[in-house]
Amino acid sequence: MTNKQFIKKIPIVKRIYPSLFKRILKFFKGNIINYSFFGVNFEGNIEEPMDKEILLFGSYENSQINFMLKNLNDLKFDYFIDVGANSGLYSLIVAKKFKYIKIKSFEPIKESIKKFRNNIKLNENTKNIEIYNFGLSNKNSKLVMKAKKRGNYIQTGGYGVVNKSDDLTNLHTEYAEFKLGDEVFNFINKNIIIKIDTEGHEKNVLEGLKNTIINNKIFLQIEIFDKNYETINKLIESYNLKKFQSISGENKTDYFYKNY
């Protein structure tokens, strides 16, 4: 554990330090920040929770990323499918460490894609990344997305599909394009890593990838809200994927499955 990660565990520091640091940073430099994480260079925004956490504490899903990287040595994987790529954190880390893997990154939010492409420019040897400016789902459609706002800034890291029961007060909304996953891929007998982080849309993504999962060797990392676990786990197991690890976060957990 690094000193930054130790400091993060002290409750009063976790509450006060980020707010104080953000004010000082914005006074001198504005919102744009630069940092390195897992050997990858990123440009971020101090208003983004992920960027702020990495800059201040050197930590963001470290356990999940390390576990995934360790298991990527199981097989010589052909593809890494990043569903909900955001600004490219996972895609870029995999690209730098496994140059032979073809990376297909799916992100429906244009501003996130802009950040992702900029982060690619900050790093060498990332030509194995292919970005798709749409999300994956169980049908071709345009869906309304929601995101939190910090003043005039829209947080790109928390975009999710709007549900009928959502209270959209003080939230930003916009339409985004989605495509049926099995119409995007025609893989047979390939070794594939799939990472899914779609803020509640996971069931739809999985339904759209049924044939892709069944017809290939799959390592799956999926983030699931605790309230949705039973339904989604049942669906995953119906595809003959077996859970072998879980790493808990705040109100949600990353689960790891494979079929080999």
Secondary structure, DSSP 8 states (H G I E B T S, - for coil): --HHHHHHTSHHHHHHHHHHHHHHHHHHH-SEEEEEETTEEEEEETTSHHHHHHHHHS-SSHHHHHHHHHHTTSS--SEEEEES-TTTHHHHHHHHH-TTSEEEEE---HHHHHHHHHHHHTSSS-TTEEEESSEEESSSEEEEEEEEEETTEE-GGG-EE--TT---TTEEEEEEEEEEHHHH----S-EEEEEE--TT-HHHHHHHTHHHHHTSEEEEEEEEEGGGHHHHHHHHHHTT-EEEEEEE-SSEEEEEEE--
